[in-house]
């Protein structure tokens, strides 16, 4: 099931990207999409949200025959909201590397944020993570070893409230409050600890995706879908123009995978080009929504990628774009989390010395 989801995700990414990379060939619909993208790039702050556009019942009805899929999974997917924000002092299309502030937020409904990370242009990074909520979601998943590791984490969480006041930042981090982290300090600390030390950063390792690598990936994607996307006017509704974009998912995915092969070793874990080989060789369509001349949303029905009859009915994946969004800023009240504090708290926990 995980491989299937990965394949669908890759296909959705390629089909969505077609709106930006396809050749319009002077068609008015294609020109409208290009202009909408250009206007989006002129914004100084944009938020992009991703999620399934359906209720728990609709998602359950569509996916109930998938191996291992439960009602709880349907409820989680119905509430799941992932958003990515970017802001800069200048239009985003003109922002240089390191001059923009970025944020990632994952939530399971109102007031149920699971994770949020903010990286400011000045280099400061802030994060908050509801580890207890994550543990409750993980529940019975994983192997025996991973379950044992989770039990150890749960014991650490239960003992966190008894840590001395000198470990306030660790207690805040474990309690889902905002903390600031110095990524360079974590990296240096990891080097001094050697291979057995903790990870150099609490954030996912994105060092492989430097500016050069990102440009190569973008070029590969553009070449994979160029001359392959077709645009058609799908009419207007409630002041929103709709454009239908059609392309061959399988052929596009295969071309993209081949172009990525030289970069495979530089991609983060989980970004294997091999996943793209599972994308079915069939035409797929994407609905592009344009409001007031600016890209406002993209919708892709995942049923188009189902080759085993596991999806019953429409299951739209939507990507929403909010221009003129609130700029990414530092959160109030964040405490500084140092790697030495984490190690000290773990040592106290292992020795059973968590009493204040």
C-alpha positions as CSV (number, residue, x, y, z in Angstrom):
1,X,0.0,0.0,0.0
2,X,2.9,2.3,0.8
3,X,4.4,1.8,-2.6
4,X,1.0,2.5,-4.2
5,X,0.7,5.7,-2.3
6,X,4.2,6.7,-3.3
7,X,3.5,6.1,-6.9
8,X,0.2,8.1,-6.8
9,X,2.1,10.9,-5.0
10,X,4.8,11.0,-7.7
11,X,2.2,10.9,-10.5
12,X,0.2,13.7,-8.8
13,X,3.3,15.8,-8.6
14,X,4.1,15.3,-12.3
15,X,0.6,16.0,-13.4
16,X,0.4,19.1,-11.3
17,X,3.7,20.3,-12.5
18,X,2.5,20.0,-16.1
19,X,0.5,23.2,-15.5
20,X,3.8,25.0,-15.1
21,X,6.0,23.2,-17.6
22,X,3.8,22.2,-20.5
23,X,3.9,23.9,-23.9
24,X,0.8,25.9,-24.6
25,X,1.5,26.1,-28.3
26,X,-0.3,29.5,-28.5
27,X,-3.6,28.0,-27.2
28,X,-5.5,30.7,-25.2
29,X,-6.1,28.2,-22.3
30,X,-2.4,27.5,-22.0
31,X,-1.6,31.1,-22.1
32,X,-4.1,31.8,-19.4
33,X,-2.4,29.2,-17.2
34,X,1.0,30.7,-17.8
35,X,-0.2,34.2,-17.0
36,X,-1.8,32.9,-13.8
37,X,1.5,31.3,-12.8
38,X,3.4,34.5,-13.6
39,X,1.1,36.5,-11.3
40,X,1.5,34.0,-8.5
41,X,5.3,34.4,-8.8
42,X,4.9,38.2,-8.4
43,X,3.5,37.7,-4.9
44,X,5.7,38.4,-1.9
45,X,4.0,35.7,0.2
46,X,2.1,32.6,-0.8
47,X,0.6,29.6,1.1
48,X,0.1,26.3,-0.7
49,X,-2.2,23.8,1.0
50,X,-2.6,20.1,0.0
51,X,-5.3,17.6,1.1
52,X,-8.0,15.2,0.0
53,X,-11.3,17.0,-0.9
54,X,-13.7,14.6,0.8
55,X,-15.5,13.6,4.0
56,X,-14.5,10.6,6.1
57,X,-17.4,8.7,4.6
58,X,-16.4,9.6,1.0
59,X,-12.8,8.6,1.6
60,X,-13.8,5.4,3.3
61,X,-16.2,4.4,0.5
62,X,-13.4,5.1,-2.1
63,X,-10.6,3.3,-0.3
64,X,-12.2,0.6,1.9
65,X,-11.1,-2.2,-0.3
66,X,-7.4,-1.2,-0.1
67,X,-5.2,-3.5,1.9
68,X,-5.0,-2.5,5.6
69,X,-7.1,0.7,5.1
70,X,-9.4,1.4,8.1
71,X,-12.0,3.8,9.2
72,X,-9.4,5.5,11.4
73,X,-7.3,6.0,8.3
74,X,-10.2,7.6,6.5
75,X,-10.9,9.9,9.4
76,X,-7.3,11.0,9.5
77,X,-7.1,11.6,5.8
78,X,-10.3,13.7,5.9
79,X,-8.8,15.9,8.6
80,X,-5.2,16.0,7.2
81,X,-4.0,19.4,6.0
82,X,-0.5,20.1,4.8
83,X,0.5,23.6,4.0
84,X,3.7,25.2,2.7
85,X,4.3,29.0,3.0
86,X,7.0,31.2,1.5
87,X,7.5,34.9,1.9
88,X,10.2,37.4,0.9
89,X,10.9,41.1,0.8
90,X,10.7,41.0,-3.0
91,X,8.5,39.1,-5.4
92,X,9.1,35.3,-4.9
93,X,10.1,34.8,-8.5
94,X,13.1,37.2,-7.8
95,X,14.0,35.8,-4.4
96,X,17.6,34.6,-4.2
97,X,18.6,31.4,-2.3
98,X,18.4,32.1,1.5
99,X,16.5,35.4,1.1
100,X,13.0,33.9,1.6
101,X,11.4,32.6,4.7
102,X,9.7,29.2,4.6
103,X,7.2,27.3,6.7
104,X,5.7,23.8,6.7
105,X,2.6,22.9,8.8
106,X,0.9,19.5,9.1
107,X,-2.4,19.4,11.1
108,X,-5.3,17.1,11.6
109,X,-8.0,19.7,11.9
110,X,-8.6,22.9,13.8
111,X,-6.3,23.3,16.8
112,X,-4.8,19.9,16.1
113,X,-1.4,20.9,14.6
114,X,1.0,17.9,14.5
115,X,4.1,19.7,13.2
116,X,5.2,23.2,12.2
117,X,8.6,24.3,11.1
118,X,9.6,27.9,10.2
119,X,12.9,28.8,8.6
120,X,13.5,32.5,8.5
121,X,15.6,34.3,5.9
122,X,18.1,35.4,8.6
123,X,18.9,31.8,9.3
124,X,16.9,31.1,12.4
125,X,14.8,28.0,12.6
126,X,11.8,27.4,14.8
127,X,9.7,24.2,15.3
128,X,7.0,22.7,17.4
129,X,5.9,19.1,17.3
130,X,3.0,17.4,19.1
131,X,4.9,14.2,19.9
132,X,2.1,12.8,22.1
133,X,-0.4,13.2,19.3
134,X,2.0,11.6,16.9
135,X,2.5,8.6,19.3
136,X,-1.2,8.1,19.6
137,X,-1.6,8.1,15.8
138,X,1.4,5.7,15.3
139,X,-0.4,3.3,17.7
140,X,0.0,-0.3,16.6
141,X,2.0,0.4,13.4
142,X,5.5,-0.8,12.9
143,X,7.7,-3.8,13.6
144,X,8.5,-5.3,17.0
145,X,11.7,-3.2,17.3
146,X,10.0,0.0,16.3
147,X,7.2,-0.6,18.8
148,X,9.9,-1.1,21.5
149,X,11.5,2.2,20.5
150,X,8.1,3.9,20.7
151,X,7.5,2.5,24.1
152,X,10.9,3.9,25.2
153,X,9.9,7.3,23.8
154,X,6.6,7.2,25.6
155,X,8.4,6.5,28.9
156,X,10.6,9.5,28.3
157,X,7.6,11.6,27.6
158,X,5.9,10.5,30.8
159,X,9.0,11.4,32.8
160,X,9.6,14.8,31.0
161,X,7.5,16.8,33.5
162,X,9.8,15.7,36.3
163,X,13.0,17.1,34.6
164,X,14.7,19.9,36.5
165,X,13.9,23.5,35.5
166,X,17.3,23.8,33.8
167,X,15.8,21.6,31.0
168,X,12.9,24.0,30.3
169,X,13.6,24.0,26.5
170,X,13.5,20.2,26.4
171,X,10.2,20.1,28.3
172,X,8.8,22.8,26.0
173,X,9.9,20.8,22.9
174,X,8.3,17.6,24.3
175,X,5.2,19.5,25.3
176,X,4.5,20.8,21.8
177,X,5.6,24.3,22.4
178,X,7.8,26.5,20.1
179,X,11.5,26.1,20.4
180,X,14.3,27.7,18.3
181,X,17.2,25.6,17.1
182,X,20.6,26.4,15.8
183,X,21.2,23.9,13.0
184,X,24.9,24.6,12.8
185,X,25.2,23.9,16.5
186,X,23.4,20.5,16.1
187,X,25.6,19.6,13.2
188,X,28.8,20.5,15.1
189,X,27.6,18.6,18.1
190,X,26.9,15.5,16.0
191,X,30.5,15.6,14.6
192,X,31.9,15.7,18.1
193,X,29.8,12.7,19.0
194,X,30.9,10.6,16.0
195,X,28.7,8.1,14.2
196,X,26.9,7.1,17.4
197,X,25.8,10.6,18.2
198,X,22.3,12.0,17.5
199,X,21.3,13.4,14.2
200,X,22.9,16.7,13.3
201,X,19.5,18.4,13.0
202,X,16.0,17.9,14.2
203,X,14.8,18.7,10.7
204,X,14.9,16.4,7.7
205,X,18.2,16.4,5.9
206,X,17.8,18.6,2.8
207,X,21.5,19.3,2.2
208,X,21.4,17.2,-1.0
209,X,18.9,19.5,-2.5
210,X,21.1,22.4,-3.0
211,X,20.3,25.1,-5.6
212,X,22.2,23.3,-8.4
213,X,20.3,20.0,-7.7
214,X,17.0,21.8,-7.6
215,X,17.6,23.4,-11.0
216,X,18.6,20.0,-12.5
217,X,15.4,18.5,-11.1
218,X,13.3,21.3,-12.5
219,X,15.0,21.0,-15.9
220,X,14.4,17.3,-15.9
221,X,10.7,17.8,-15.1
222,X,10.3,20.5,-17.7
223,X,11.8,18.3,-20.4
224,X,9.7,15.3,-19.3
225,X,6.4,17.1,-19.8
226,X,7.2,19.6,-22.5
227,X,5.2,19.1,-25.7
228,X,3.1,16.5,-23.8
229,X,0.5,18.6,-21.9
230,X,-2.6,19.7,-23.7
231,X,-4.8,22.6,-22.4
232,X,-8.5,23.1,-22.9
233,X,-11.0,25.8,-21.6
234,X,-13.4,24.1,-19.1
235,X,-15.6,27.1,-18.5
236,X,-16.2,29.4,-15.4
237,X,-18.1,28.9,-12.2
238,X,-18.6,31.4,-9.3
239,X,-16.0,33.8,-10.8
240,X,-13.4,31.1,-11.2
241,X,-12.0,30.1,-14.6
242,X,-11.2,26.4,-15.1
243,X,-8.6,24.9,-17.4
244,X,-8.3,21.2,-18.2
245,X,-4.8,19.9,-18.6
246,X,-4.3,16.4,-20.0
247,X,-1.1,14.4,-20.3
248,X,0.2,10.8,-20.4
249,X,1.2,10.0,-16.8
250,X,3.1,6.9,-17.6
251,X,5.2,8.3,-20.4
252,X,5.9,11.5,-18.5
253,X,6.9,9.6,-15.4
254,X,9.2,7.3,-17.3
255,X,10.9,10.2,-18.9
256,X,11.3,12.0,-15.6
257,X,12.6,8.9,-13.9
258,X,15.2,8.4,-16.6
259,X,16.3,12.1,-16.3
260,X,16.6,11.7,-12.5
261,X,18.8,8.6,-12.6
262,X,22.1,10.6,-12.5
263,X,20.8,12.4,-9.5
264,X,19.5,9.4,-7.6
265,X,22.4,9.4,-5.1
266,X,21.8,13.1,-4.3
267,X,18.1,12.8,-3.6
268,X,16.9,12.5,0.0
269,X,15.7,9.2,1.4
270,X,12.3,8.2,0.0
271,X,12.9,10.1,-3.3
272,X,13.8,7.2,-5.5
273,X,13.1,7.6,-9.2
274,X,12.2,3.9,-9.2
275,X,8.8,4.8,-7.6
276,X,7.8,6.5,-10.8
277,X,7.9,3.2,-12.7
278,X,4.6,2.2,-11.0
279,X,2.7,5.1,-12.5
280,X,0.2,3.6,-15.0
281,X,0.6,4.5,-18.7
282,X,-2.6,6.3,-19.3
283,X,-3.8,9.8,-19.9
284,X,-4.8,11.8,-16.8
285,X,-6.4,15.2,-16.4
286,X,-5.9,18.0,-14.0
287,X,-8.3,20.8,-13.3
288,X,-6.6,24.2,-12.9
289,X,-8.6,27.0,-11.2
290,X,-7.8,30.6,-11.9
291,X,-9.4,33.5,-9.9
292,X,-8.8,37.2,-10.7
293,X,-6.0,36.1,-13.1
294,X,-4.0,34.2,-10.4
295,X,-3.6,30.5,-9.9
296,X,-6.0,29.6,-7.0
297,X,-6.1,25.8,-7.1
298,X,-5.4,22.5,-8.8
299,X,-7.5,19.3,-8.5
300,X,-6.4,15.8,-9.5
301,X,-8.7,12.8,-9.2
302,X,-6.6,9.9,-7.8
303,X,-9.0,7.4,-9.2
304,X,-7.2,8.0,-12.6
305,X,-4.2,6.1,-11.2
306,X,-6.1,3.0,-9.9
307,X,-5.2,-0.1,-11.9
308,X,-6.4,-2.7,-9.4
309,X,-9.9,-1.6,-8.7
310,X,-9.1,-0.4,-5.2
311,X,-10.6,3.1,-5.5
312,X,-14.3,3.3,-5.9
313,X,-15.5,6.7,-7.0
314,X,-13.9,10.1,-7.2
315,X,-11.1,10.9,-4.8
316,X,-9.8,14.4,-5.6
317,X,-6.4,15.6,-4.3
318,X,-6.5,19.4,-4.2
319,X,-3.7,21.9,-4.1
320,X,-4.8,25.4,-3.1
321,X,-2.9,28.6,-3.6
322,X,-3.4,31.6,-1.4
323,X,-1.6,34.7,-2.7
324,X,-1.0,37.7,-0.5
325,X,-0.7,35.3,2.5
326,X,0.6,36.4,5.9
327,X,4.5,36.5,5.8
328,X,6.4,33.8,7.7
329,X,7.6,35.3,11.0
330,X,9.2,34.1,14.2
331,X,6.7,32.7,16.7
332,X,6.4,34.4,20.1
333,X,7.8,32.8,23.3
334,X,10.1,30.2,21.7
335,X,12.8,28.9,23.9
336,X,16.3,28.0,22.6
337,X,16.8,24.2,22.4
338,X,20.5,23.2,22.5
339,X,21.8,19.7,21.7
340,X,23.6,19.5,25.0
341,X,20.3,20.0,26.8
342,X,18.8,17.0,24.9
343,X,21.7,14.8,25.7
344,X,21.6,15.9,29.4
345,X,17.9,15.1,29.7
346,X,18.4,11.7,28.1
347,X,21.2,10.9,30.5
348,X,19.1,11.9,33.5
349,X,16.2,9.8,32.1
350,X,18.4,6.7,31.7
351,X,19.8,7.1,35.2
352,X,16.3,7.7,36.7
353,X,17.2,11.1,38.0
354,X,14.3,13.2,36.7
355,X,13.1,14.5,40.0
356,X,13.4,18.3,40.2
